[in-house]
Amino acid sequence: MTKPAPPVAARRPHRIEQLGRVRTDDYAWMKDDNWQQVLRDPKALRADVRDHLDAENAYTKVMLASTEALQAELFAEMKGRIKEDDSSVPAPDGPFDYYVRYAAGAEHPVHARRPRDQAEGEEVLLDEDALAKGKAFFQVGAASHSPDHALFAWAADEQGSEYFTIRVKDLASGAELGAPVESAYGDFAFSPDSEWLFWIFRNEHARPSKVFRRPARGGEDVLVYEELDDGMFLGVGVSSDDSHILIHVGNQETTEIWLIPAVDPTRPPIVAEPREVGVKYSLDHWTDRWVIRTNADGAVDFKLAISRSPVPAKGTWEDWIAHQPGRYITGFQAFSGHLVRAERVDALDRLVVADRYGAEHEIAFGEEAYALNLEGGYEYESETARFVYQSPTTPRQTYDYNLATRDRTLRKTQEIPSGHDPERYVARRLYASAPDGQEVPITVLMLKDTLLDGSAPLLLYGYGSYGMAMEPSFSIRNLSLVDRGWVWATAHIRGGSDKGWGWFLDGRKEKKPNTFTDFIACAEHLIGQGYGAKGRIAAYGGSAGGMLMGAVANLRPDLWGAIIGAVPFVDVLNTMSDTTLPLTPPEWPEWGNPLKDEAAYDLIASYSPYDRVSAQAYPPVLATGGLSDPRVTYWEPAKWIAKLRESSTGDAPMLLKINMEAGHGGASGRFDFLKEIALDYAFAVWALDKDWGQG
């Protein structure tokens, strides 16, 4: 079969002058000036842009036609590892147990409850699958019952644009109450007395800007809080002991929290501790005191403080769990008699239980690499905490843990209907030396009989931004490559918080290049240890991890046999210079502001993947995106692929797949999403097999 000709994007030079620097963007036309309307209505997309994206999708389909059978196999395997009629472990709250369950074949869950500790008497609260019928995209954000168990509210996005509509239902009559809340963030909170609903407004720039409250059973919206800084995100919640409603304001480096006493939910909020650039904090009320998690006073990896003041301003904080470098306190959960804190040391999680008098004990596990996470519950007056344990070889195990007796009860083990034998696999923790001597952890999953002679195909996954840790969890998806003899490796690179908050700080702003050189060091270490071979590595990352893919493709194209950039943030300089985009001002603390800071401009320009594409032989690249994506807009991967195709001196294919009916997370259904993963994996196999000319 003759290799088809790729689409040729028109070059329309667009001159940009900024801080005395000039750059030319040949593909700026791919950004529809009407993009904000496109988020809400994809039919509004300009015709020439749509034609180009359609042509790219058609080209990718033809090029990967030989992988369609493999895609179907991969999808069937991944789907076969999902228990179709699955349900969550019920969460008790007063007279009911609340849970979600899936019917066989359903893409979306049912939210339900039944009388506490009983197996019968189910009451359906929300049937997502029924609401999703006939819709190309449907996703529920927050969904919750009111504290008095009389109401149920949910936030739904029907476009992938992350503009949510919130509805409230009376559970006795089934009737919806009041007008729906439009243009909302996917987050809300009932007041503890169940009388009020607090919600967040998303403005025309798709940013959260105001907090409103309305009577929970319908009525007028009242402005509670307005954030004037475009660089801040908003959140709403309730303290664990139901004493306060909390409004959270913050970005990657700064926090401010506002308090409303639950006994007077219409009272104007008061600030706990005014924002100070570089100081982050979170807090919860623990019956008679506040507990504050903060990086204040040089506590890079965070500490816990106590305040007994009604308003926990910083001057009232007393250190409780002192800062310990390398021990990153990631969060905590309060119960009436105990507090459980989560920590991470050297890319491994642990939980520590403290009583009100300070006595502590640790919940420990012994595998070489694993993930351990608290699961929030509804009941404060409880001695039972719930956590989930998993590892690359061990499916999710949900435990109830008695905080007083230390007894743990296994409530559920993730079922793998098609079968899973953990003894077939081995998970290892390796360490690569970065150019500056830092030790970068790598988690490896492979079959036990895999030869370490460089013959196995290797997939190296990375992210490395926003302080997000890549936990060594169990994945029904990764096994499909591992079962085919692949080695799956995750690089715990700087920019994430895998080794503490300092690990994040060493991979942001002026230190961002550490993220890229760490990933390259991991690849070279794996090659040196026989886990893979140069040119036989598929590099994989999404969103900011897609930026990583673009950067390492530019820096070391010789290392990779394939690059997969899922919704890749590759047009960094242009995006961080466009204040109309939703995430630009909030993300200047992460990347720097190239509109005002010459050093930030020059740094971003030095690594921005789209800007650094050059005349060299690139490996095969697959970029994916979503037309309604407000986080990484569709034109970023489209422009990147066009420029790669124009610049590459080799004959490797550059492929683009845009989901014309979804946003940042891709398809919304639990099975439909797997088809997109199957495409990524099939591309990796196809690329490393060098089946490029067959179509």
N, C-alpha and C positions, 0 to 999 in steps of 0.2 A: 504493500500500500504506500502510495506517495505521501511524503510528509506534507501536511497542509501548510499554507502560508499563514503566518500570524497576522492579526489586525495591525495596521500601521496607524498610530495615533497622529493626528495633525499636530505640527509644531507651530504654535502661535506665541512667539516670544513676548513675555511680559516683564518689563523692567521694574525692579523694586529697589528703591534707595532708602537706606535706613542707617542712622547713626554714621553718616558719611561713607557707608559701605554700599556697594551696588551688586545685585545679583540678578540673573535672568532666569525666569521660570517658563519653560516652553509649554508646560502642560497645566498651567494655572486655570485654563478654560474649563477643565473638568469639574471644577467647583461651581455648581449652579448658584448664581447669586440669590436664588430663591430657596436656598437649602432649608431654611427654617420651616417653610411651608411643606417642603418635601418630607421632612420628618413626620409631619402629621398626615400628609397625603402624598404617597409616592407617585401618584398619577401626575403630579405637578412637575415632575422632573423634565428638564429641557430636552427636546427631542434629540439633538445631536449627542448629548451625553448618554441618553438611554440607548441610542443606536450603538454607540461605542461599547457600552457595558454588555449589551446583548451579543455583540460580535465577540467580545472576549469570552463570555460564557459559552458560546457556541464553539469557539476554538478549543477551549479547555475540554469540553465534552468530546470533541473529535480526537484530540490528542490522547485522552485517557480512555478511549473506547475499549482498548484491549484490557483495561483493568476492571471493566464493569462486573465480570464474574467474580473477581477477587473482592471488589467492593461489596457485592452481595454476600459473599462468604463471611467477610469480616463483620458486616452488619448482623448476619444471622448468629455468628458466634457471640458477639457482644450482647445482643438481645437475649440469647439463650442463657446468659449468666444473670439475667434479671428475673427475679420472682415476679411474675406478672400480677398476681393477686396479693401483693405485699401490703403490709401495714406497719405503722410505727408502733413503738412501745407506748401504751397509753400514759398520758401525763395526768395525774390526779389534781383536781382543784375543787375543793368543797364537795358537793354531792355527786360530781361527775368525774368520769375519766374522758379526756379529750385525746383524739388521735386523728391521723390521716390514713387513708387506705386507697389502694388502686384496685379497680376491677381488671380482670384479665383483658388484655388488649387496649386498655385505656391509656391515652397519652398524658392525662392530667388526673390529679387525685380528687377524692371525696374527703371533705372535712366533716367529722362526725363526733358524737359523744354518746355515752351510755351511762347508766347508774354506776356509781363507783364500786369497783371490785366485782362487777357482774359481767357475764359474757353475753347477756341478752339485752334487749331494749334499746337498740341503736336509734339515734335521732340524727338524720343528715342535716348538717348546718350549711354546707355549700358543696355543690357538685360542679367542680371546675370543668370536667369533661363535657357536661351538658351545655355549659355556657360557651365552650370553645367550638361547638359544632358549627361548621360552615365558615369558620374564620381561619384565614391563612396564618394568623399569629394570635396567641392568647397567653398571657402570663400574669399570674397573681403575685403581687409583692407581699405586703403585710396582710395577714388574715387573723382575726382574733375575736373571741367572745368578750362581752363586757363583764366586769367583776361581779355583777349581780346575776350573771348567767342568763339574762333576758334578751340580750341583743347580740348580733354577730355582724362584724364589719369586714370588708375586704377591699383591697386596691387592685384594680386590673388594668393592664396595658394591652391594647389590641392592635398595636402597630410595631412595637419594638423600639419606639422612640423614647420610652421611659417617662412619658406623660401618662400619669395614672388617673383613673376615675375611682373614687371611693363611694361605696354604697353601704348602707346600714339596714339590717333586716330585723324585724321583730320576730323572735323565735316562736312565740305563742301563736301568732296569726299567719306568719310567713310573709307579711307585707313589708315592702321597702318603705322606709321612713324618710320623709323629706326629699328634697332634690339631691341628686348625686353631686358629689364634690368633684369639680372638673379641674384640669391643669394642676394636679397634685403630684407630689413626690410619693413614692411607694411606701410611705412610712406614716404611722399615726398612732395615737394612744388614747384610750379611754381614761377619764379621771377615775380615781378609786371609788367615788360614789356613783359611778356609772351615769352621771347626768350630762357629762360633756365629752365631746370628741375634739381632740387637738390634732391639727393636720398642717402640712407644709405646702405652701404655694410654690409652683415652679413657673418662673417668668418666661418672657418671650425669648430669652437667651438660653432656656432650658436649665436655669440655675435655681436652686432653692433660695428664696429671698424673704419670705414672710411666714410666720406661724399664726394660724387662726384657731379659734375655738368656736364651736357651734353646739347647740343643744343636741344631745345624742339622738333624740327622737325627731329631729328636724327643727329647723329654725334659722335665724339669721347668723351669718358669720361675723365674728368680732376679731379685729386685729389684736393679737397678743404681743407679738414681737416682730420687728422689722430689722433685717440685717442690711446695712448700707455698704458693707465691704464686699465687692464682687468676688473676692478671693476666699470667702468662707463657705463651708457647707453647714447645713442645719440638720438637727435630729431632735426627736421628742421621745420621752419615755417617762417611766414612773419608778421611784426608788423601790428597792426590794421590800421594804417594810410598809409600803403604801403611804408614807408620810408626806411625800413631795412629788410634784410633777416637775420634770427636768427638761430644759431646753439646752441642747448641746450646740455650741458654735465652734468651728475649728477648721484647720487645714493640717497639712503634714507636719507643721512645726509649732503651732500655737493653738491654745484652747481657751474657751470661756464658757462657763455654765451658769444658767439662770434658773432660779428656784421659785416655785409657786407652792405654798403650803396646801396640802390636800384638803384641809378643813375649810379652806376658802379659795376654791379653784378659779374664781373670777377676779382674784386680786392680781394687780400688776406684778410681773416677775421682778425679783431682785437678784443682782449678780452675786455669785459665790466669791469668786476671785477674778478681778478684771484681767483681761488678756494682756500678756507680755510676750512679745515676739521671742520665740525659742522655748517657751515654757508650755509644756503639755500637762494636762491633768484630767483624770476622770474621778468620779466620786459616787458613793452610795451611802445611804443612811442605815446604820446598824443599830436600831432600837434607841440607844441613848447617845450615839456618837456618829460622826461622819468618818468614813474611811476614804482616804485620798491616795490615788496612785499617781505619781508625778516624777518628772525628770528635773524638778527644780533644784537649785543649789548644786549643780554639777552631777546629779544622779543620772548619768548617761543611760544606764540600764534600768532605771526607775527604782523607786522605793515606795513604801507604804507609810502614810502618816495618819494620825488621828486628830480630829477636832471635836471638842465637846461644845462648841459655840453653835447657837441657832443658825448663824450665817458663817460658813467655814472659810473665812478669808485666810490668806496665806499666813498672816501674823498669828493665827491661832493653831497652826499645824504643829504637832509634836511627832517626831520620827518614831515609828513603830518597828517596821522591818527595814533596816538600814540598807543603803545602796551597797551592792557587792558587784564590782566589775566582772563581767562575763556571765552573771546570773540575771537574765532578762525577765523581769516580772511582766507577763503579758496581760494579766487581768485577774479578776477575782469575782467570787459570788458569795453573797451574804445570806446566811440563815439566822434564825433567832439566836441559836446557841453557838454557832460556829461560822467561821469564814474560811472559804477554800480559795487559795490563790494558785494561779497557773504560772509556771516558770519554764524558761528554756535555757539550757546550758549546752553549748557545743552542738547545736542543731537537734537536740533531743528534749522532749517535753517531760514535765513532771508536775504533779499536784501535791500541794502541802496543805494540810488541814490544821487550823488553829482554833482553840476555844476562846471564850471571852476573857480568860485569865492568862492567855499567852502560850499555853502548852501546845506543842506542835508534833505532828507526825506526817510522814510522806507516803503517798500511794505510788508504788514502784513496779516497774516491769523490767524484764531482763533481755529482750531482744537487742540485736546490734543496731537496728534502725526501726523506729516505730513512731506513731502519732498518738497523742493522748489529749482529748478535748472534753471540757465540761459542756454539758447540755443544760441550758436553763430550764427551770421549772416554774410552776405557778405559785407554789406554796412556800411562804417564808417560815411559818411555824412547822418546820419539818426537820427531822434528823437524817433525811435521806438525800444524798446528792446523786446525780446521774452523770456518768461519763462514758465516752466511747473510746475504745482501744482498737487500733488496727496497725498493720505493718504491710510492706509490699507483698508479703506472702500470706498474711493472716487477714481474712475478711473482717469487717466491722463487728465488734462485740460491744453490746450495750450493757452496762452494769449499773445496778443500784448499790450505793455504798452507804452503810450506816456510819454516820460521823462519830457516834459515841462508842459503839461496840467494835468498829472497824471491820465488820463483816461485809463482804461483797457478794452480791447475787447477780449471776449472769441472767439478764432478762431476754436477750435475743442475740443470736449469731446470724449475720447476713447469710442468707441461703443462696447457693449458686446452683440453680436447677440442672444445668448441664454438667455439673460436677467440678470439684476443685480439690486437688491433692497438694497441700502445701509442701509435702516432702519432695515434690518434683523440682522445687525451686530453691534458689539460694539468694538471700539479700545481703549485701556487704556495704560497709562504710569505708570509703577510701578518702585520701587527702592529697590534693594537688598543691604544689608550691607555686604561688603567684609570683610575678616578677619582683615584687617588693618583699618577698619572703613570707607573706601571710599563707596560712594553711587553709585551703578551701575544701570543705567537705563535699563528697560525692556519694550519693546513694545508688547502688547498682542492683538490678534485678535480672536474673537469668536462670535458665535451666541448669540443674546441677551438673549435667554432663557437658556443658559448653566448654569447648577448648579455648584456652587463653593463648592463642597463637596468631591473633589478628584476623582470623578467617571469618568470624561472626560479624554480620552487619550490626552497626551500633546506632542507636538513637540517643542523642544527648538533648535533654530538655532543660530550659532555663527561663527565668523571669527577671529577678534582680531589680525591682523598683518599689517605691512607696512603702518600704519596710515590710512587705508581704513575704512571709516564710513559705517555702515549698516543702510542706511536711511529707515525710515518707509514709504515705497512706496506701491503702489497698485500692486497686483500680481494676474494674472489670474490663476496661478498654486495653490497657497496656499488655495484658496477657495474650492478646491476639498476635502481637508481634513477637513476644517472648516465646510463645509456643511454636513459632516458626523459626526459632533459633537465633532471634535477635537478642542483643543485650540492650536493656533499657537503663539509662543513667540519668539522674537528676543532679544538676550542678547547683549547689547552695551558695551562690555567688553574692558578692557585696551589692548593696542596694536593697537586698532583703534583710530581714531581721533574724536569719537562721542562727547566727552566733551573737545575737544581742542587738540593741539599738545602735551601738557604735558600728556594727557591721553595716547597718543601713546608712549611717552618716558617712561612712567611707565609700559609699557608692552613689552619692547624689551631688548635684551642682558641680563644683570644680573637680570633684573626685569621681564623677560619673565614668570616666574611662576605665576605672578599676573593674566595673561590671563586665566590660568587654574582654579585658585581658584576663580576668579570672576565668571566664568561660573558655577562652582559648587555652589557658593553662590546664583546665580540666580535660579538654580534648587531647592535649598532648600527653598528659599523664595516663589517660586511658589507653592511648596508642602504645606508650612505653611499657605498660603492664600487660599488653596483649588482649585487651578488651575490644579493640577495634583497629582499623588501619586508616592511614591517611587517604582521603578521597573516598572512604567507605563509611562516612558518618552522615547521618541525617540529623541536622540541627533543627530544633522545633521550639517555637515560642509564640505566645499570643499577646496582643495588646502592647503593653510596654515591653513584654518579652518578644514581640515582633520587631520592636525597635532594636533589641539586642540582635535579632537575626539579621537585620539589615546592616548593623554595624560590623558584625563578625564576617559577613559576606564581603564587605569592603576591605576589611583588614587582612583576612586570611582565606581567600576563596579556594585555595589549594587544599584546605583541610576537609572540605565538605563534599559529599556526594549528592546532597540535596539540602535545600533550605525550605522550611515551611513556616511562613509568617501568617498566623491567624489574626485577623483584624489588626494588622501591624501598624503601630504608631511610628511611621517612618519619615513623615514630613515635619520634623520637629521644629525647625526654624520658622517655617511659615505658620504653623499652628500656634506656637508660643508668641507669635507676633500679631495674632488676630484676636482682638478682644471681644469680637462678637460670638466666638465659639464658646460652648458651655463651660469647658474645663480650663480655659486659658488662664484667667487670673488666679483661680484656686491652685493651679499647678506651678506658678512661678517659684514658690518655695522649693519645689522639687528640681526644677531645671534651670532657674534663673530667668530674668526678665530681659529679653533681647531688644525691647523697645526703649529701655532707659539705660541699660548697663552694657557698655562696650565689651567688657570682659566676658559677660554672659553671652553676648552675641557671638564673639569669636570662639568661645568654647563650644557652643551648640553647633556652630557652623563647621567645627572641626570633626564632629562625629555624626551629625544628622544624616541618616542613611540615604535619603533622597538626594541631598546636596552633595554627598561624597561619592556617588556612583561615578565610576571612571572607566576608562578603556582598559579592561583586563578580562580574562576568561572567567566568567562566573559559572558556578554549578547550576543545575536545574533549580528553579524557584517556583513555588506555589504560594500565592497570596490570596487570602480570602477576606471577605468583608460583608457588611450588611447595609442595604440602602438606607435604612431608618436609624442607623447607629449614631447617637449623639456624642459618643465618647471618642471613637476613632472613625471619622467620617469616611464615607465610601471612596472619596477621591484620593485619599492617601495611598491605599494599595494600588489603585488604578494608575496614578501618576508614577509610582515606583516601578511597576511592571513595564510601563511604556519607556521609562528612561533606561531601565536595565536592558530591555530588548534593543534599544538604540545603541547602547554603549558597549555591550559585551563583545569581546573579540572572539569568543568561542561559539559553538553551535548548540549549546545547552538550551532547552526550552524555558521560556518564562510564561507562567500560566496565572490567570486571574479568574477567581470564581466569586461573584457577588450574589448573595442571597437578596433577591429583589423584594422579599416580603418579610424581612426580619432586621433586627438591630445587632447590638454588640455581642449578645450571647448566642446568636444564631437561631436555629429553629427552636420553638418553645416546647414542643412535646418531648417526653422522655425517650421515645424511640426515634422520632424524626431527627433529633440532635445527633444520634449515633450514626446516621447516614453521612453527616458531615465529617465526623471523626473517621469513618471508614474511607472516605475520599482522601483525607490527609494521609492515612496509613498506606493506602494503595499507591498514592503518588510516591511515597518514600520507597516502597518496594520497587516500583517501576523505574524510578530514577537511579537507584543503586544497581539495578539490573541493566541499566543503560539501554533501555528499550525505546529510545527517543524517536527513531525514524520509522517505527512501525505504525504509529497512530493508534 
